[in-house]
Amino acid sequence: MCTVIKLPACNDVNDDDKLALDRPKDRCSWFRRLTRIIIMILGFGLTIYVCVLSSERYFKYWVQTTIDRTDVHVSEIAFPAITICPTHVTPMAHSTRREQRLSMLYNLVQSFRWRISPPNHLNQLNINEFEEFQNQTLLNVDSILDLGYSCKDLFLECTWRRQEVDCCSLLFRKLKIGSCYVFNSIIAENADPTWPWSVADAGFKSALNIKVHRIVQGIRLTAIGVIVQEPGQYVGSSVTYSTDDRIVVGLQPQHFTADPGARARPVNMRYCYFRDELTQSFSECIVRCHLSYIAKKCECDHKLIPSTNPLNEKPLRLCTVADLTCIQQNGVSLFYMGNIIEESKDNVFNTTYCECYPTCDHTQYHAATFTDRLSGSDSRSDHIEVDVYFQEETLFSYRSTLHITMLDLMVSYGGIAGLFLGLSVLGAINFVLDRIIICSKPTPQPIKPDPENKKVLRFFTCNQNT
């Protein structure tokens, strides 16, 4: 039977009791403590360094674009808008000198608009020869010529999806400016409410095939331009100019989408706008950039598209025939959707970047164009044939995603902390709670054996801070 020992109160502990509670001192405790501090400092440093590297992947790396599907059928996307424009004309032999000079002026203006080399006789043309038209705006050059033709005068025959249809009532609409006609564009004048249409096949004459008259109201069309553009854009991703009898345009579309998570990156890193972020369309931005460039160089405004007037800028005078020399020296293609403007003057070559971006959900139409001239018995020389079609029945779809998401970043942080510090959320919480005095657990301490009872008794030391 053991003798019960009464533990003294905390305030009554004498020196002998204190000696009984003392543990043997560890001679290497300072070395282990120093080593532990060094390892913890090194671990914290490595953790911070690797976390910074992981954060750079999230905040600085660009959005990556990968192939989403390889079997998207052409019927799942819209057929592009097709614009037909007379670019160069030749007056008939019985035309007056005034009509001949007007035709030369029309061709010269079209050469600047399309940024193509004018015929040799126009290269040496003096602008002063059109003195009576010096104050005429460039937008009204088409009306000066006054071809007076209608849609039925221009188009001979039209085929859509291998079915012959009426060109004017069903397909083409006149543009608000100029002498061009457009099909399948939702921004055309009196556009069909069911546009844009689509096709379900690929190959020659599977989509749009048209024939254009060479002779229109006593004027011979020397060349025409074919613009391939997205149905909701003003200018095209592919522009073809040809004097040949047949123009074949094979399309290779590519569809692009983006994950909603890509919003976390700025526009200049994902290179596209979501639709609720748009303040202007891609083509409006391009046209405004090109016209602003002309306005800066020539101090005049070429309002090719009325809805693209520069915002919050001082109004400028309209470009006239007298400004053709300046426009020729500093001209840009007003029909091509180019983000880069090339500048070359006095052997100095520079570029201007427009910083315009499309919507994140859009379709690009890449065109492979072939032209030829009919000969032999097949030659009629009274029309120009244009065939626009998809080369393949399927296309690639691309999706833009974040290179690293927020979830990936959190997982990376957790793995780094566990690797170098052995930390976890639960371990960190326990570490903090153990350092709070009111939450700390009492520590059992052994006492020396009682010589009278020869049994080891254990008791808990009193917490001096409670």
C-alpha positions as CSV (number, residue, x, y, z in Angstrom):
1,M,0.0,0.0,0.0
2,C,1.4,3.3,-1.1
3,T,1.7,6.4,1.0
4,V,-0.2,9.3,-0.5
5,I,2.0,12.3,-1.1
6,K,0.4,15.7,-1.0
7,L,1.7,18.0,-3.7
8,P,2.5,21.4,-2.4
9,A,0.9,24.5,-3.9
10,C,2.7,26.3,-6.7
11,N,3.7,29.1,-4.4
12,D,5.1,26.7,-1.8
13,V,7.6,24.9,-4.0
14,N,10.9,25.0,-2.2
15,D,14.4,24.7,-3.6
16,D,14.6,21.0,-3.0
17,D,11.5,20.5,-5.1
18,K,12.9,22.7,-7.9
19,L,16.0,20.5,-8.0
20,A,13.8,17.5,-8.3
21,L,12.1,19.0,-11.4
22,D,15.3,19.9,-13.2
23,R,16.2,17.7,-16.2
24,P,19.7,16.9,-17.2
25,K,21.1,19.5,-19.6
26,D,21.8,18.6,-23.2
27,R,25.3,19.7,-24.2
28,C,24.4,19.7,-28.0
29,S,21.1,21.6,-27.7
30,W,22.7,24.9,-29.0
31,F,24.0,23.1,-32.1
32,R,20.7,21.5,-32.9
33,R,18.9,24.8,-32.3
34,L,21.3,26.7,-34.6
35,T,21.0,24.1,-37.3
36,R,17.2,24.1,-37.1
37,I,17.1,27.9,-37.5
38,I,19.4,27.8,-40.5
39,I,17.3,25.1,-42.2
40,M,14.1,27.1,-41.5
41,I,15.5,30.3,-43.0
42,L,16.7,28.4,-46.0
43,G,13.3,26.7,-46.4
44,F,11.5,30.0,-46.2
45,G,13.8,31.6,-48.7
46,L,13.4,28.7,-51.2
47,T,9.6,28.8,-50.7
48,I,9.3,32.5,-51.5
49,Y,11.6,32.2,-54.5
50,V,9.8,29.3,-56.1
51,C,6.4,30.9,-55.3
52,V,7.5,34.0,-57.2
53,L,8.5,31.9,-60.2
54,S,5.1,30.2,-60.1
55,S,3.3,33.5,-59.8
56,E,5.1,34.8,-62.9
57,R,3.6,32.0,-64.9
58,Y,0.1,33.2,-63.9
59,F,0.6,37.0,-64.2
60,K,3.0,37.3,-67.1
61,Y,2.6,34.3,-69.4
62,W,0.3,34.7,-72.4
63,V,-2.9,32.8,-73.1
64,Q,-2.2,29.6,-75.0
65,T,-4.2,28.6,-78.0
66,T,-4.7,24.9,-78.7
67,I,-6.6,22.8,-81.2
68,D,-10.1,22.2,-79.8
69,R,-11.7,20.1,-82.6
70,T,-10.6,18.9,-86.0
71,D,-14.0,17.8,-87.3
72,V,-16.1,21.0,-87.3
73,H,-18.3,20.8,-90.4
74,V,-18.6,23.9,-92.6
75,S,-22.4,24.0,-92.0
76,E,-21.6,24.9,-88.3
77,I,-20.1,28.3,-89.4
78,A,-21.4,31.1,-91.5
79,F,-20.4,31.5,-95.1
80,P,-18.3,34.7,-95.5
81,A,-19.6,38.0,-96.9
82,I,-18.5,38.5,-100.5
83,T,-18.1,41.9,-102.0
84,I,-17.8,42.6,-105.8
85,C,-16.4,45.9,-106.9
86,P,-15.6,47.3,-110.4
87,T,-12.0,48.6,-110.0
88,H,-10.9,49.6,-113.4
89,V,-13.0,50.6,-116.4
90,T,-12.3,51.4,-120.0
91,P,-14.6,53.8,-122.0
92,M,-15.8,52.7,-125.3
93,A,-14.4,54.1,-128.6
94,H,-17.3,56.4,-129.1
95,S,-17.0,58.1,-125.7
96,T,-16.2,61.7,-125.4
97,R,-12.9,63.1,-124.1
98,R,-14.6,64.1,-120.8
99,E,-15.8,60.6,-120.3
100,Q,-12.3,59.2,-121.0
101,R,-10.7,61.6,-118.5
102,L,-13.3,60.7,-115.9
103,S,-12.6,57.0,-116.5
104,M,-8.9,57.7,-115.9
105,L,-9.7,59.6,-112.7
106,Y,-11.9,56.8,-111.5
107,N,-9.2,54.2,-112.2
108,L,-6.6,56.3,-110.4
109,V,-8.8,56.7,-107.3
110,Q,-9.5,52.9,-107.3
111,S,-5.8,52.2,-107.5
112,F,-5.2,54.3,-104.3
113,R,-8.1,52.7,-102.5
114,W,-7.0,49.1,-103.3
115,R,-3.3,50.1,-103.2
116,I,-2.4,48.5,-106.4
117,S,-0.1,49.8,-109.1
118,P,-2.1,51.9,-111.6
119,P,-1.5,51.3,-115.4
120,N,1.6,52.8,-116.9
121,H,-0.2,55.7,-118.5
122,L,-1.7,56.6,-115.1
123,N,1.7,56.6,-113.3
124,Q,2.7,59.6,-115.4
125,L,-0.6,61.3,-115.0
126,N,-0.6,64.8,-113.7
127,I,-3.2,65.6,-111.1
128,N,-3.5,69.1,-112.5
129,E,-5.2,67.6,-115.6
130,F,-8.3,67.2,-113.4
131,E,-8.4,70.8,-112.4
132,E,-12.2,71.1,-112.7
133,F,-12.5,68.2,-110.2
134,Q,-9.9,69.5,-107.7
135,N,-12.6,70.3,-105.1
136,Q,-14.6,67.1,-105.6
137,T,-14.5,64.7,-102.6
138,L,-13.1,61.2,-103.3
139,L,-16.2,59.6,-102.0
140,N,-18.2,61.1,-104.9
141,V,-15.8,60.0,-107.7
142,D,-18.2,57.1,-108.4
143,S,-21.1,59.4,-108.9
144,I,-19.0,61.7,-111.0
145,L,-18.4,58.9,-113.5
146,D,-22.2,58.3,-113.2
147,L,-22.2,54.8,-114.7
148,G,-25.9,54.7,-114.0
149,Y,-25.9,50.9,-113.8
150,S,-28.1,48.8,-111.6
151,C,-27.6,45.4,-110.0
152,K,-29.2,43.7,-113.0
153,D,-26.9,45.5,-115.4
154,L,-23.8,44.2,-113.5
155,F,-24.7,40.6,-112.8
156,L,-25.3,38.1,-115.6
157,E,-25.9,34.9,-113.7
158,C,-25.8,33.7,-110.1
159,T,-25.7,30.2,-108.5
160,W,-26.0,29.5,-104.8
161,R,-25.5,26.0,-103.5
162,R,-25.7,24.6,-107.0
163,Q,-29.1,26.2,-107.6
164,E,-29.5,29.1,-110.0
165,V,-31.1,32.1,-108.2
166,D,-31.9,35.7,-108.9
167,C,-28.8,37.8,-108.3
168,C,-30.4,41.0,-107.1
169,S,-33.5,40.0,-105.3
170,L,-32.0,37.1,-103.4
171,L,-28.2,37.6,-103.1
172,F,-26.6,41.0,-103.6
173,R,-27.2,44.4,-102.0
174,K,-25.5,47.7,-102.8
175,L,-23.1,49.1,-100.4
176,K,-23.9,52.5,-98.8
177,I,-20.7,54.0,-100.3
178,G,-19.2,53.4,-103.7
179,S,-20.2,51.1,-106.6
180,C,-19.7,47.8,-104.8
181,Y,-22.3,45.0,-104.2
182,V,-22.1,42.7,-101.2
183,F,-23.7,39.3,-100.4
184,N,-24.3,37.8,-96.9
185,S,-23.3,40.9,-95.0
186,I,-25.4,41.8,-92.0
187,I,-24.3,45.4,-92.2
188,A,-25.2,45.9,-95.9
189,E,-28.0,48.3,-97.0
190,N,-31.4,46.5,-96.8
191,A,-29.6,43.3,-95.7
192,D,-31.6,40.1,-95.7
193,P,-32.8,39.4,-92.1
194,T,-31.9,35.7,-92.5
195,W,-28.2,36.5,-93.3
196,P,-25.6,35.2,-92.7
197,W,-26.3,31.9,-94.6
198,S,-24.2,28.8,-94.6
199,V,-23.4,25.9,-96.9
200,A,-23.3,22.2,-96.3
201,D,-20.8,21.1,-99.0
202,A,-17.3,21.8,-100.3
203,G,-15.7,21.9,-103.7
204,F,-16.0,23.8,-107.0
205,K,-19.4,25.6,-107.5
206,S,-20.7,24.2,-104.2
207,A,-21.4,27.7,-102.7
208,L,-21.4,31.0,-104.6
209,N,-20.8,31.2,-108.4
210,I,-21.5,34.4,-110.3
211,K,-20.9,35.9,-113.7
212,V,-20.4,39.6,-114.1
213,H,-21.0,41.5,-117.3
214,R,-17.9,43.0,-119.0
215,I,-19.8,45.7,-120.7
216,V,-22.0,47.9,-118.4
217,Q,-23.8,50.9,-119.7
218,G,-21.2,51.5,-122.5
219,I,-18.3,51.0,-120.1
220,R,-16.0,48.0,-120.2
221,L,-14.9,46.5,-116.9
222,T,-11.2,46.0,-117.2
223,A,-10.8,44.5,-113.7
224,I,-12.9,43.7,-110.6
225,G,-12.1,43.2,-107.0
226,V,-13.4,40.4,-104.8
227,I,-13.4,40.9,-101.0
228,V,-13.9,38.0,-98.6
229,Q,-14.9,39.2,-95.2
230,E,-16.7,38.2,-92.0
231,P,-20.4,38.8,-92.2
232,G,-20.3,41.5,-89.5
233,Q,-17.1,43.3,-90.7
234,Y,-16.6,46.2,-93.2
235,V,-13.3,45.2,-94.6
236,G,-11.9,41.8,-95.6
237,S,-9.4,39.3,-94.6
238,S,-8.8,38.4,-98.2
239,V,-8.7,40.9,-101.1
240,T,-8.4,39.8,-104.7
241,Y,-7.9,42.1,-107.7
242,S,-7.8,40.6,-111.2
243,T,-8.2,41.4,-114.9
244,D,-8.6,37.8,-115.9
245,D,-11.8,36.1,-117.1
246,R,-12.1,33.7,-114.2
247,I,-11.4,34.2,-110.4
248,V,-11.5,31.1,-108.2
249,V,-11.4,31.7,-104.5
250,G,-10.9,28.6,-102.3
251,L,-11.6,29.2,-98.6
252,Q,-9.9,27.6,-95.7
253,P,-11.7,28.8,-92.6
254,Q,-10.5,28.6,-89.0
255,H,-12.8,29.0,-86.0
256,F,-11.6,30.5,-82.7
257,T,-13.2,30.5,-79.3
258,A,-11.9,31.3,-75.7
259,D,-12.7,30.1,-72.3
260,P,-14.3,32.6,-69.9
261,G,-11.3,32.3,-67.6
262,A,-9.3,34.1,-70.2
263,R,-10.9,37.4,-69.0
264,A,-8.4,37.3,-66.2
265,R,-5.7,38.4,-68.7
266,P,-5.6,41.8,-70.3
267,V,-6.6,42.2,-74.0
268,N,-3.0,42.7,-75.2
269,M,-2.2,39.2,-73.8
270,R,-5.2,37.3,-75.0
271,Y,-5.5,39.3,-78.3
272,C,-9.3,39.3,-78.4
273,Y,-12.4,40.9,-76.9
274,F,-15.4,39.3,-75.4
275,R,-18.6,40.6,-77.0
276,D,-19.7,42.5,-73.8
277,E,-16.3,44.3,-73.9
278,L,-16.6,45.6,-77.4
279,T,-16.9,49.4,-78.1
280,Q,-16.3,49.0,-81.8
281,S,-15.9,46.1,-84.2
282,F,-12.6,44.8,-85.4
283,S,-13.0,46.3,-88.9
284,E,-14.2,49.6,-87.5
285,C,-11.0,49.8,-85.5
286,I,-8.9,48.9,-88.5
287,V,-10.6,51.4,-90.8
288,R,-10.4,54.2,-88.2
289,C,-6.7,53.5,-87.8
290,H,-6.1,53.6,-91.5
291,L,-8.1,56.8,-92.0
292,S,-6.4,58.4,-89.0
293,Y,-3.1,57.6,-90.6
294,I,-4.2,59.3,-93.8
295,A,-5.6,62.3,-91.9
296,K,-2.3,62.7,-90.0
297,K,-0.2,62.6,-93.2
298,C,-2.5,64.6,-95.5
299,E,-4.5,66.6,-93.1
300,C,-7.8,65.5,-94.6
301,D,-10.5,63.0,-93.7
302,H,-11.4,60.2,-96.1
303,K,-14.7,59.0,-94.7
304,L,-14.9,55.6,-96.4
305,I,-17.3,54.3,-93.8
306,P,-19.6,56.9,-92.1
307,S,-19.8,55.0,-88.7
308,T,-16.0,55.2,-88.2
309,N,-15.5,58.9,-87.6
310,P,-12.7,59.5,-85.1
311,L,-14.0,60.2,-81.7
312,N,-13.2,63.4,-79.8
313,E,-11.1,64.7,-82.7
314,K,-11.3,68.1,-84.4
315,P,-13.2,67.8,-87.7
316,L,-11.1,67.9,-90.8
317,R,-11.9,68.8,-94.3
318,L,-12.8,65.9,-96.6
319,C,-10.1,64.6,-98.9
320,T,-10.5,65.8,-102.5
321,V,-9.0,65.0,-105.8
322,A,-6.2,67.6,-105.0
323,D,-5.1,65.3,-102.2
324,L,-4.4,62.3,-104.4
325,T,-0.7,63.0,-104.6
326,C,-0.4,62.9,-100.8
327,I,-2.6,59.8,-100.5
328,Q,-0.5,58.0,-103.2
329,Q,2.7,58.7,-101.2
330,N,1.2,57.7,-97.8
331,G,-1.7,55.5,-98.9
332,V,-2.9,52.3,-97.2
333,S,-5.3,49.6,-98.5
334,L,-8.8,50.7,-97.3
335,F,-10.3,47.3,-98.0
336,Y,-7.9,45.0,-96.3
337,M,-8.1,44.1,-92.6
338,G,-4.4,44.8,-91.9
339,N,-3.2,45.6,-88.4
340,I,0.2,46.8,-89.7
341,I,0.7,49.9,-91.8
342,E,3.9,49.9,-93.8
343,E,5.7,53.3,-94.1
344,S,8.5,53.8,-96.7
345,K,9.7,57.2,-97.6
346,D,13.2,58.4,-98.6
347,N,14.6,54.9,-97.9
348,V,13.2,55.0,-94.4
349,F,11.1,52.0,-93.5
350,N,8.8,52.0,-90.5
351,T,5.6,50.3,-89.4
352,T,2.5,51.5,-87.5
353,Y,0.7,49.0,-85.4
354,C,-3.1,49.6,-85.1
355,E,-3.6,47.5,-81.9
356,C,-7.0,46.2,-83.1
357,Y,-8.2,42.8,-81.9
358,P,-11.1,40.6,-83.1
359,T,-13.8,39.0,-80.9
360,C,-12.8,35.9,-79.0
361,D,-15.4,33.9,-80.9
362,H,-14.8,34.5,-84.6
363,T,-14.0,32.8,-87.8
364,Q,-11.0,33.6,-90.1
365,Y,-11.4,32.9,-93.8
366,H,-8.1,32.3,-95.5
367,A,-8.3,32.3,-99.2
368,A,-6.3,30.6,-101.9
369,T,-7.0,32.5,-105.2
370,F,-6.5,31.3,-108.7
371,T,-7.1,33.3,-111.9
372,D,-7.0,32.4,-115.5
373,R,-8.0,33.8,-118.9
374,L,-10.4,31.9,-121.1
375,S,-9.2,31.0,-124.6
376,G,-10.3,29.1,-127.7
377,S,-13.9,28.2,-128.1
378,D,-14.7,28.7,-124.5
379,S,-13.7,32.3,-124.6
380,R,-16.7,34.7,-124.5
381,S,-14.9,37.8,-123.2
382,D,-18.3,39.3,-122.3
383,H,-18.3,38.3,-118.7
384,I,-16.1,37.5,-115.6
385,E,-16.8,34.4,-113.6
386,V,-16.2,34.3,-109.9
387,D,-16.4,31.1,-107.9
388,V,-16.1,31.1,-104.1
389,Y,-16.3,27.9,-102.1
390,F,-14.9,25.9,-99.1
391,Q,-12.0,23.7,-100.1
392,E,-12.8,21.1,-97.4
393,E,-16.0,20.0,-95.6
394,T,-14.3,20.1,-92.2
395,L,-12.2,22.7,-90.4
396,F,-10.1,23.2,-87.3
397,S,-11.5,24.9,-84.2
398,Y,-9.1,26.5,-81.8
399,R,-9.6,27.4,-78.1
400,S,-7.7,29.9,-76.1
401,T,-7.2,29.0,-72.4
402,L,-5.1,30.4,-69.6
403,H,-1.6,29.0,-69.4
404,I,-2.1,28.5,-65.7
405,T,-5.4,29.0,-63.8
406,M,-6.0,30.2,-60.3
407,L,-6.6,26.7,-59.1
408,D,-3.3,25.6,-60.6
409,L,-1.6,28.5,-58.8
410,M,-3.1,27.5,-55.4
411,V,-2.0,23.9,-55.9
412,S,1.4,25.1,-56.8
413,Y,1.7,27.2,-53.6
414,G,0.5,24.2,-51.5
415,G,3.0,21.8,-53.1
416,I,5.9,24.3,-52.7
417,A,5.1,24.9,-49.0
418,G,4.8,21.2,-48.3
419,L,8.1,20.4,-50.2
420,F,10.3,23.0,-48.4
421,L,8.6,23.6,-45.1
422,G,6.4,20.5,-44.6
423,L,3.4,22.8,-44.1
424,S,-0.2,22.3,-44.7
425,V,-3.3,24.2,-43.8
426,L,-4.1,21.9,-40.8
427,G,-0.5,21.9,-39.7
428,A,-0.3,25.7,-39.8
429,I,-3.5,26.1,-37.7
430,N,-2.2,23.7,-35.1
431,F,1.2,25.5,-35.0
432,V,-0.6,28.8,-34.3
433,L,-2.9,27.3,-31.7
434,D,0.1,25.7,-29.8
435,R,1.7,29.2,-29.6
436,I,-1.3,30.7,-27.9
437,I,-0.8,30.4,-24.1
438,I,-4.4,29.8,-23.2
439,C,-4.6,26.9,-25.7
440,S,-1.3,25.2,-24.8
441,K,-1.4,21.8,-23.3
442,P,0.2,21.0,-19.9
443,T,3.5,19.1,-20.2
444,P,4.1,16.0,-17.9
445,Q,7.3,16.1,-15.9
446,P,8.9,13.1,-14.1
447,I,10.1,13.4,-10.4
448,K,12.7,11.5,-8.6
449,P,11.7,8.2,-6.8
450,D,10.7,8.6,-3.2
451,P,13.3,6.6,-1.2
452,E,10.7,5.6,1.4
453,N,7.9,4.4,-0.9
454,K,10.3,3.2,-3.8
455,K,7.7,3.9,-6.3
456,V,7.8,6.6,-9.0
457,L,5.1,9.1,-8.7
458,R,4.2,11.5,-11.5
459,F,2.5,14.8,-11.3
460,F,1.8,17.7,-13.5
461,T,3.7,20.9,-12.9
462,C,1.6,24.0,-12.4
463,N,1.5,26.5,-15.2
464,Q,3.0,29.7,-13.7
465,N,1.2,31.9,-16.1
466,T,-2.3,30.8,-15.3
